[in-house]
Amino acid sequence: MAKKANQAQHHDNLEGIEIALTRTEQFIEDNSKPISYVILAIVALVLIFIGVKRWYYNPLEKEASQQMFMAERFFDRDSFNLALNGYGTYPGFLQIVDDYGITKSANLAQYYAGICYLNMGDFNNAVDYLEDFNTSDLLVGSAKYSSLGDAYVELGDLKNAVSAYSKGIDKFPNDFTSPIMLKKEGIVYEQMGEYKKAVLAYETIKKDYSDSNEGKDIAKYIDRAKQEIKD
C-alpha cells in the first residue's frame, strides 16, 4: 500500500513538473520577442560598459595619475599652496578634482586637498574635501577621520570631532592610529565636560594598546579625568 502511495505521489510530482515546464515553454513562446529584446539590451549594456571602461575610463585614469604627479611632489615637500592650486602648467589637486572627477585619482586628490586646507588653516574647506573622500584603505581611511576630527576641533565643533574620531576607530581599527584617535577623543570629551566618556576612551588605550606611545603615559590622563567626575 505504501509503495503504491509513493508511486502515486511520484507520478503526481512528475505530472506537476511537466505542467510547469509546459507553462514555461508556452510563456517563452508567447513572449519570445520581448524576451529577446531584454537579452539584447542586457548584452548591449555589458558591451557599452566594457567599451567605456577600456576606451574612456582607463585612459582618463592614467592621464589623471600622470597629471597629479607634481602636486604630490609639492605635497611631500609641505608646499601645500602649490600642491592645492598648482604651478605653471602643473595642475594642483583642485584642478584634478574638477577635470577628472570620476577617477580614483580625483577621489584621492580630495583627500590631499583636505589635508592641504587643514595645514593652511582653512578648516571649513578641509572638512568639505575630507568628507567627500572615500576609501577602503586601512591607514588612509583612519588618517581621513583623524584629520577630519582635527578640523572639527579647530572649528569648535566638538560633537562632530568626536563623531569623526569614533568612525575612524570603528571603521579602520589598527594598532597605529586607533590609540591616537582614542586619545584625541578622550581629550575632546574632557573639553566637553564628559569625563566618564573620556575615562572610557583612555582605558581602552590602556587595555588594547598598552604598548603604543599613547599607552605609555595614559595612566595620568585616566587619573586626571577621574578626578573631575562628580558622583
Backbone bond lengths (Angstrom), bond angles and torsions (degrees), N, CA, C in turn:
res aa  C-N    CA-C-N  psi(-1)  N-CA   C-N-CA  omega(-1)  CA-C   N-CA-C  phi
1 M - - - 1.473 - - 1.531 111.07 -
2 A 1.344 114.23 -46.52 1.471 118.93 -179.90 1.516 110.51 -62.56
3 K 1.361 115.43 -38.59 1.459 119.60 -179.41 1.518 110.77 -63.30
4 K 1.358 115.34 -41.98 1.465 119.18 178.68 1.528 111.42 -64.90
5 A 1.335 115.29 -37.68 1.467 119.57 179.19 1.515 110.42 -64.72
6 N 1.342 115.69 -40.92 1.466 120.07 179.40 1.526 110.58 -65.80
7 Q 1.341 115.18 -40.11 1.458 118.78 178.85 1.520 111.15 -64.17
8 A 1.342 114.69 -39.62 1.469 119.40 178.77 1.520 110.91 -64.91
9 Q 1.335 114.92 -41.77 1.467 119.85 178.78 1.526 110.60 -63.39
10 H 1.345 114.48 -41.79 1.468 119.98 179.09 1.521 110.70 -62.74
11 H 1.326 114.94 -42.08 1.456 119.99 178.67 1.526 111.19 -62.68
12 D 1.338 115.54 -43.95 1.476 120.14 178.57 1.518 111.17 -61.27
13 N 1.355 116.33 -40.13 1.466 120.20 -179.82 1.521 110.65 -64.38
14 L 1.341 115.19 -44.73 1.465 119.15 178.73 1.516 111.05 -62.42
15 E 1.317 114.69 -40.22 1.467 119.75 179.60 1.529 110.40 -64.17
16 G 1.353 115.74 -39.32 1.462 119.87 178.35 1.506 111.92 -64.96
17 I 1.338 115.60 -40.46 1.474 120.26 179.20 1.523 110.47 -64.98
18 E 1.347 115.40 -42.71 1.464 120.10 179.73 1.527 110.85 -61.06
19 I 1.339 115.19 -41.05 1.474 119.67 179.81 1.522 110.09 -64.20
20 A 1.350 115.46 -43.33 1.463 120.02 -179.42 1.525 110.81 -63.72
21 L 1.355 116.17 -42.23 1.460 120.13 178.81 1.522 111.04 -63.99
22 T 1.305 115.48 -40.64 1.462 120.53 179.42 1.531 110.74 -62.35
23 R 1.336 114.97 -43.89 1.467 119.33 178.96 1.520 110.96 -64.44
24 T 1.339 116.42 -39.40 1.467 120.47 179.11 1.522 110.53 -64.37
25 E 1.347 114.79 -45.91 1.473 119.06 178.42 1.520 111.06 -60.25
26 Q 1.339 115.86 -41.41 1.460 120.06 -179.78 1.524 110.88 -65.13
27 F 1.366 115.49 -39.44 1.470 119.87 179.61 1.529 110.27 -64.00
28 I 1.349 115.59 -44.13 1.472 119.66 179.36 1.517 111.04 -63.03
29 E 1.337 115.01 -41.78 1.471 119.58 179.65 1.518 111.32 -63.63
30 D 1.353 115.76 -42.52 1.460 119.98 -178.28 1.527 112.36 -71.25
31 N 1.313 116.83 -25.59 1.473 120.25 -174.85 1.531 111.87 -120.99
32 S 1.308 115.93 30.05 1.467 120.30 -175.46 1.530 112.66 -60.16
33 K 1.320 116.53 -41.74 1.469 118.51 -179.20 1.526 112.87 -66.91
34 P 1.352 119.58 -50.55 1.473 119.04 177.69 1.525 112.56 -58.40
35 I 1.342 116.45 -39.96 1.463 119.94 179.45 1.520 110.09 -63.34
36 S 1.320 116.81 -42.01 1.465 120.76 178.66 1.520 110.91 -61.83
37 Y 1.347 116.26 -41.39 1.459 120.25 179.11 1.531 111.02 -62.55
38 V 1.335 115.25 -41.59 1.469 119.47 179.88 1.520 110.48 -63.09
39 I 1.343 116.36 -45.49 1.466 120.38 179.44 1.524 110.81 -61.57
40 L 1.326 116.19 -44.20 1.463 120.19 179.09 1.523 111.32 -62.92
41 A 1.334 116.18 -38.48 1.461 120.29 179.36 1.527 110.95 -64.76
42 I 1.342 116.12 -41.94 1.464 120.44 178.83 1.522 110.45 -63.85
43 V 1.334 116.66 -44.77 1.467 120.61 178.45 1.521 110.65 -61.08
44 A 1.332 116.08 -42.32 1.468 120.32 -179.80 1.528 111.35 -63.19
45 L 1.339 116.20 -41.84 1.463 119.92 178.89 1.518 111.69 -63.86
46 V 1.324 116.12 -40.21 1.472 119.87 178.20 1.523 110.35 -63.47
47 L 1.338 116.22 -44.45 1.469 120.28 179.92 1.527 111.16 -64.98
48 I 1.327 116.13 -39.23 1.468 119.75 177.87 1.524 110.33 -63.44
49 F 1.347 116.14 -44.12 1.475 120.20 179.33 1.524 110.84 -60.19
50 I 1.336 116.47 -45.91 1.469 120.32 179.41 1.521 110.63 -61.95
51 G 1.340 115.92 -43.09 1.462 120.06 -179.58 1.516 112.77 -64.50
52 V 1.348 116.23 -44.55 1.471 120.00 179.69 1.520 110.62 -62.43
53 K 1.330 115.68 -42.21 1.465 119.79 -179.64 1.524 110.94 -64.76
54 R 1.333 116.75 -44.86 1.470 119.82 -174.13 1.524 112.53 -75.24
55 W 1.329 117.21 -42.70 1.466 119.55 -170.83 1.529 113.96 -103.27
56 Y 1.336 116.90 -9.23 1.472 117.84 177.94 1.526 112.03 -121.98
57 Y 1.342 116.90 -57.56 1.461 119.55 -173.18 1.529 112.18 -67.58
58 N 1.327 118.30 -48.87 1.464 120.32 -176.85 1.526 112.53 -60.46
59 P 1.358 119.09 -46.77 1.470 118.65 175.70 1.534 112.53 -62.58
60 L 1.336 116.44 -36.48 1.470 120.01 179.10 1.528 110.48 -65.63
61 E 1.330 116.35 -41.04 1.463 121.11 178.02 1.522 110.81 -62.35
62 K 1.315 116.44 -43.45 1.468 121.05 179.31 1.527 110.57 -62.71
63 E 1.312 116.15 -43.35 1.470 120.71 179.54 1.526 110.94 -64.76
64 A 1.325 116.95 -42.31 1.468 120.88 179.69 1.518 111.12 -61.62
65 S 1.332 116.44 -42.64 1.458 121.05 179.60 1.519 111.05 -62.76
66 Q 1.335 116.16 -41.86 1.464 120.34 179.08 1.526 111.46 -66.96
67 Q 1.326 116.76 -40.52 1.457 121.28 -178.80 1.531 112.15 -68.09
68 M 1.326 117.14 -26.01 1.461 121.34 -176.44 1.526 112.95 -86.04
69 F 1.319 116.62 -5.78 1.459 120.84 -173.33 1.525 112.59 -56.37
70 M 1.339 117.53 -49.70 1.471 120.14 -176.79 1.516 111.96 -69.08
71 A 1.320 116.71 -35.02 1.474 119.46 177.55 1.524 110.01 -61.07
72 E 1.320 116.48 -39.37 1.466 120.09 177.10 1.524 111.29 -66.75
73 R 1.314 116.39 -36.55 1.473 119.59 177.30 1.527 110.39 -64.02
74 F 1.334 116.53 -44.93 1.470 120.41 177.02 1.535 110.54 -60.20
75 F 1.328 115.94 -41.16 1.462 120.99 179.73 1.525 110.60 -61.22
76 D 1.328 116.46 -44.12 1.465 120.53 -179.48 1.528 111.88 -62.99
77 R 1.333 115.96 -25.10 1.472 120.62 179.28 1.538 112.14 -92.98
78 D 1.324 116.27 7.73 1.468 122.25 -177.85 1.521 112.49 64.23
79 S 1.323 117.42 22.97 1.471 121.71 174.90 1.532 106.99 -91.03
80 F 1.331 114.87 73.87 1.469 120.28 -167.99 1.523 112.63 -68.48
81 N 1.326 118.18 -34.25 1.464 119.66 179.24 1.522 110.88 -66.61
82 L 1.335 116.58 -43.53 1.464 119.90 178.17 1.527 110.78 -66.95
83 A 1.317 116.39 -39.75 1.465 119.93 178.44 1.525 110.73 -62.08
84 L 1.297 116.05 -37.72 1.461 121.46 -176.62 1.524 112.11 -76.07
85 N 1.317 116.15 -46.39 1.463 121.12 -171.09 1.528 114.54 -105.14
86 G 1.318 116.93 -9.28 1.453 120.01 178.82 1.517 112.95 85.44
87 Y 1.324 114.09 174.85 1.464 120.09 -179.51 1.522 108.65 -148.61
88 G 1.332 115.90 121.18 1.457 119.79 -179.49 1.518 111.22 60.45
89 T 1.334 114.56 -124.56 1.464 119.71 -179.48 1.530 112.19 -85.32
90 Y 1.325 116.57 -2.76 1.460 120.34 -179.29 1.532 110.12 -90.67
91 P 1.331 117.55 118.14 1.473 119.53 -179.02 1.526 111.54 -73.67
92 G 1.336 114.90 150.44 1.455 120.45 173.67 1.517 110.51 -92.94
93 F 1.308 115.40 -178.93 1.465 120.01 -176.89 1.524 112.49 -61.73
94 L 1.332 117.03 -34.03 1.468 119.36 -179.18 1.519 111.14 -64.07
95 Q 1.331 116.79 -40.55 1.461 119.49 178.78 1.523 111.61 -70.33
96 I 1.327 116.45 -34.96 1.466 119.86 177.04 1.527 109.68 -60.69
97 V 1.325 116.31 -43.64 1.473 120.52 178.26 1.522 110.57 -60.96
98 D 1.321 116.87 -43.53 1.466 120.87 -177.77 1.528 112.28 -69.81
99 D 1.330 117.14 -41.61 1.467 121.12 -172.30 1.530 113.71 -85.41
100 Y 1.317 116.61 -25.16 1.472 119.35 -173.08 1.530 111.10 -131.01
101 G 1.327 115.79 41.46 1.459 122.03 -168.94 1.511 117.33 -54.85
102 I 1.344 118.99 -28.40 1.461 119.94 -175.68 1.530 112.57 -89.79
103 T 1.317 117.66 -2.17 1.463 120.36 -174.19 1.529 112.11 -91.43
104 K 1.335 115.04 162.45 1.454 120.90 175.24 1.529 110.78 -64.87
105 S 1.315 115.96 -35.01 1.465 120.13 179.19 1.522 111.50 -63.88
106 A 1.319 116.65 -40.50 1.465 120.19 178.25 1.520 110.71 -65.94
107 N 1.328 116.57 -37.69 1.460 120.11 176.28 1.527 110.36 -62.07
108 L 1.338 116.56 -45.58 1.463 120.67 178.00 1.525 111.00 -63.99
109 A 1.331 116.76 -35.24 1.466 120.95 178.72 1.530 110.87 -61.60
110 Q 1.333 117.23 -29.65 1.465 120.23 176.59 1.525 110.85 -64.73
111 Y 1.324 116.47 -39.16 1.468 120.19 176.42 1.523 110.21 -63.80
112 Y 1.326 115.91 -49.65 1.460 120.09 179.15 1.530 111.17 -57.75
113 A 1.330 116.08 -43.33 1.464 120.37 -179.95 1.522 110.97 -61.75
114 G 1.332 116.00 -42.25 1.463 119.70 178.09 1.507 112.26 -60.48
115 I 1.346 117.41 -42.16 1.463 121.23 179.21 1.526 110.72 -67.81
116 C 1.324 116.24 -38.58 1.470 119.93 176.38 1.526 110.57 -59.56
117 Y 1.323 116.57 -50.33 1.467 120.60 179.41 1.530 111.13 -60.27
118 L 1.320 116.89 -38.30 1.462 120.64 179.24 1.524 110.44 -61.53
119 N 1.312 116.34 -45.31 1.470 120.42 -179.73 1.529 112.64 -71.94
120 M 1.328 116.90 -22.51 1.458 121.24 178.88 1.523 112.15 -90.25
121 G 1.336 116.88 -2.43 1.460 120.37 177.41 1.514 115.02 84.35
122 D 1.334 117.79 9.64 1.466 121.50 176.99 1.534 107.22 -96.65
123 F 1.311 115.96 83.74 1.464 120.91 -168.43 1.528 113.16 -75.67
124 N 1.321 117.73 -29.61 1.467 119.71 177.40 1.523 111.08 -64.53
125 N 1.336 116.45 -46.59 1.459 119.23 177.49 1.523 111.56 -67.51
126 A 1.328 116.44 -33.45 1.469 119.66 175.99 1.519 110.51 -58.64
127 V 1.324 116.51 -45.83 1.462 121.37 178.15 1.524 110.95 -61.38
128 D 1.321 116.99 -46.47 1.464 120.91 -176.53 1.533 111.72 -59.10
129 Y 1.318 116.26 -48.14 1.464 119.64 -176.61 1.527 112.33 -73.04
130 L 1.318 117.18 -38.38 1.472 119.26 178.36 1.522 111.58 -67.43
131 E 1.318 117.44 -37.20 1.463 120.86 177.85 1.535 111.26 -62.74
132 D 1.339 116.60 -35.62 1.468 120.65 -176.67 1.527 112.76 -79.83
133 F 1.319 117.14 -14.42 1.463 120.83 -178.37 1.525 111.13 -80.02
134 N 1.331 116.49 134.95 1.462 121.85 179.62 1.524 110.38 -124.81
135 T 1.320 115.98 139.24 1.457 120.45 178.80 1.519 110.31 -158.28
136 S 1.330 114.96 156.28 1.460 120.96 172.33 1.526 110.75 -110.87
137 D 1.336 116.08 -0.19 1.457 120.75 -179.79 1.528 110.46 -69.47
138 L 1.318 116.71 132.72 1.461 121.69 -173.00 1.524 112.66 -61.47
139 L 1.320 117.08 -53.37 1.466 120.06 -174.92 1.525 112.00 -76.14
140 V 1.324 117.22 -40.83 1.473 119.59 179.38 1.526 110.11 -66.80
141 G 1.333 116.53 -39.02 1.459 120.13 178.37 1.511 112.21 -62.98
142 S 1.330 116.46 -43.75 1.461 119.22 179.03 1.528 110.89 -68.33
143 A 1.344 116.37 -35.65 1.470 119.86 177.10 1.529 111.09 -64.48
144 K 1.336 116.10 -36.00 1.466 120.13 176.78 1.524 110.74 -57.92
145 Y 1.338 116.20 -52.37 1.461 119.29 -175.22 1.519 112.34 -71.57
146 S 1.322 117.41 -31.55 1.457 119.99 175.81 1.532 110.49 -64.46
147 S 1.339 115.88 -45.19 1.471 120.69 178.85 1.520 111.18 -68.54
148 L 1.326 116.76 -37.71 1.463 120.86 178.55 1.523 110.08 -62.81
149 G 1.331 116.54 -43.47 1.458 120.11 176.58 1.516 111.77 -61.17
150 D 1.333 116.63 -40.94 1.469 120.56 178.66 1.529 111.25 -61.31
151 A 1.339 115.78 -41.03 1.464 119.76 179.52 1.530 111.05 -63.95
152 Y 1.330 116.14 -41.68 1.466 119.51 178.10 1.533 111.19 -64.84
153 V 1.326 116.87 -37.47 1.471 119.45 176.92 1.520 110.24 -60.31
154 E 1.325 116.02 -44.49 1.468 120.31 -179.74 1.525 111.76 -63.21
155 L 1.320 116.16 -29.05 1.469 120.77 178.34 1.526 112.00 -84.12
156 G 1.338 116.15 -5.06 1.460 120.10 -178.55 1.513 113.86 79.53
157 D 1.335 116.06 10.94 1.469 121.40 -179.93 1.525 107.67 -94.70
158 L 1.318 115.94 78.70 1.461 120.27 -172.64 1.526 112.74 -69.49
159 K 1.311 116.92 -32.53 1.470 120.41 179.90 1.522 111.01 -62.00
160 N 1.322 116.91 -47.24 1.458 120.17 178.99 1.524 111.40 -72.00
161 A 1.326 116.55 -27.65 1.467 119.35 176.02 1.527 110.00 -62.71
162 V 1.325 116.45 -49.09 1.466 121.15 178.34 1.528 110.51 -60.61
163 S 1.324 116.85 -40.77 1.457 121.14 179.14 1.523 111.13 -61.28
164 A 1.335 116.93 -41.36 1.466 121.09 179.75 1.522 111.04 -65.28
165 Y 1.329 116.62 -46.66 1.464 119.40 178.73 1.530 110.80 -60.91
166 S 1.322 117.19 -42.23 1.467 121.47 -178.91 1.530 111.24 -62.84
167 K 1.335 116.40 -41.39 1.466 119.94 178.37 1.519 110.65 -63.53
168 G 1.327 116.38 -41.36 1.458 119.50 178.97 1.515 112.08 -62.59
169 I 1.320 116.13 -40.62 1.472 121.25 179.53 1.520 110.64 -67.06
170 D 1.335 117.28 -42.06 1.462 121.80 -176.24 1.529 112.64 -74.43
171 K 1.342 116.07 -42.20 1.464 120.34 -174.02 1.527 112.91 -83.34
172 F 1.328 116.87 -31.94 1.463 120.03 -173.60 1.532 111.26 -132.05
173 P 1.326 117.42 59.59 1.468 119.28 -178.00 1.526 111.96 -68.01
174 N 1.323 116.22 135.18 1.459 121.32 175.10 1.525 108.94 -162.43
175 D 1.307 116.14 163.02 1.470 120.83 -173.48 1.518 113.60 -73.11
176 F 1.332 117.33 -15.76 1.464 119.71 -176.52 1.523 112.85 -90.49
177 T 1.343 117.11 -55.10 1.467 119.81 -173.65 1.524 114.05 -91.98
178 S 1.327 117.72 -24.86 1.470 119.30 -178.16 1.527 112.95 -59.52
179 P 1.343 120.03 -47.07 1.466 118.59 177.42 1.520 113.30 -64.26
180 I 1.338 116.27 -31.59 1.475 119.95 177.11 1.520 109.96 -63.16
181 M 1.344 116.19 -47.95 1.464 119.41 -178.36 1.526 111.79 -70.45
182 L 1.321 117.32 -34.06 1.466 119.65 175.91 1.521 111.08 -62.04
183 K 1.322 116.51 -40.14 1.459 120.16 178.91 1.528 110.39 -66.87
184 K 1.339 116.46 -43.90 1.464 120.40 176.81 1.526 110.18 -60.25
185 E 1.322 115.71 -42.95 1.461 121.26 179.56 1.528 110.19 -59.93
186 G 1.335 116.34 -45.16 1.463 120.28 179.19 1.514 112.72 -62.00
187 I 1.321 116.67 -42.12 1.472 120.94 179.65 1.525 110.50 -63.36
188 V 1.340 116.25 -42.19 1.468 119.64 179.20 1.525 110.43 -65.91
189 Y 1.314 117.27 -40.57 1.468 120.06 176.52 1.534 110.67 -59.53
190 E 1.313 116.97 -38.97 1.463 119.71 176.53 1.523 110.51 -62.69
191 Q 1.321 116.82 -41.82 1.469 120.63 178.36 1.527 111.09 -63.36
192 M 1.320 116.14 -29.71 1.467 121.10 178.98 1.530 111.63 -84.53
193 G 1.326 116.64 -6.61 1.459 120.50 -178.51 1.519 113.79 80.66
194 E 1.331 117.07 12.71 1.460 121.21 179.91 1.536 108.21 -99.16
195 Y 1.315 114.86 75.88 1.463 120.61 -169.94 1.532 113.00 -72.08
196 K 1.316 118.37 -30.97 1.462 120.03 177.81 1.526 110.64 -64.45
197 K 1.320 116.72 -40.79 1.464 120.45 177.10 1.524 110.59 -67.86
198 A 1.316 116.50 -34.45 1.464 120.31 177.20 1.527 109.79 -63.53
199 V 1.322 115.75 -45.70 1.472 120.53 178.89 1.529 110.24 -59.56
200 L 1.319 116.62 -41.92 1.460 121.00 -179.86 1.533 110.91 -60.76
201 A 1.327 116.66 -43.01 1.471 121.04 178.92 1.530 110.38 -63.99
202 Y 1.329 116.19 -46.29 1.468 120.15 -179.34 1.523 111.58 -65.09
203 E 1.326 117.03 -39.65 1.460 119.87 -178.89 1.534 111.83 -70.05
204 T 1.329 116.86 -26.67 1.463 120.12 173.95 1.526 109.97 -64.90
205 I 1.325 116.06 -39.41 1.470 119.79 175.58 1.529 110.02 -61.50
206 K 1.335 115.49 -46.05 1.469 120.54 -179.18 1.520 111.36 -60.83
207 K 1.325 116.31 -38.71 1.460 120.92 -176.54 1.529 112.51 -78.70
208 D 1.341 116.76 -46.67 1.470 120.48 -170.11 1.521 114.84 -101.69
209 Y 1.340 116.33 -20.53 1.472 118.84 -174.58 1.529 110.76 -134.94
210 S 1.302 116.03 43.91 1.477 120.56 -175.18 1.522 112.63 -64.39
211 D 1.337 117.46 -24.83 1.466 120.78 -178.71 1.527 112.98 -86.86
212 S 1.317 117.40 -5.15 1.462 120.20 179.72 1.520 110.50 -76.29
213 N 1.326 116.51 166.64 1.468 120.64 176.68 1.523 110.95 -59.91
214 E 1.334 115.46 -37.61 1.463 119.88 179.54 1.522 110.84 -68.77
215 G 1.326 116.24 -32.01 1.457 119.70 -177.59 1.518 113.81 -72.37
216 K 1.335 116.92 -21.69 1.460 120.48 -174.27 1.528 113.35 -69.03
217 D 1.321 117.11 -30.53 1.469 118.99 -178.74 1.529 112.23 -124.40
218 I 1.342 115.67 21.44 1.461 119.14 -174.50 1.526 112.26 -70.78
219 A 1.342 117.67 -20.41 1.469 120.68 -177.99 1.523 111.56 -58.51
220 K 1.327 117.32 -38.83 1.468 119.38 -177.97 1.532 111.65 -69.61
221 Y 1.331 116.22 -30.23 1.463 119.71 176.06 1.527 110.33 -70.64
222 I 1.319 116.21 -39.43 1.473 120.13 177.10 1.528 110.28 -62.29
223 D 1.328 116.49 -46.81 1.474 120.71 -179.84 1.522 111.03 -61.92
224 R 1.332 116.37 -42.71 1.469 120.26 -178.82 1.524 111.27 -62.06
225 A 1.334 116.50 -45.02 1.459 120.07 -178.86 1.524 111.18 -68.41
226 K 1.325 117.10 -39.32 1.466 120.64 -179.16 1.522 111.58 -64.21
227 Q 1.315 117.08 -33.26 1.467 120.41 179.65 1.519 112.45 -66.29
228 E 1.332 116.26 -20.96 1.463 120.30 -178.79 1.518 113.29 -91.15
229 I 1.340 115.84 -9.36 1.463 119.27 -178.48 1.525 109.68 -74.61
230 K 1.303 114.61 125.62 1.467 121.06 178.88 1.530 108.36 -105.03
231 D 1.319 116.95 118.47 1.473 121.04 179.82 1.532 110.81 -73.73
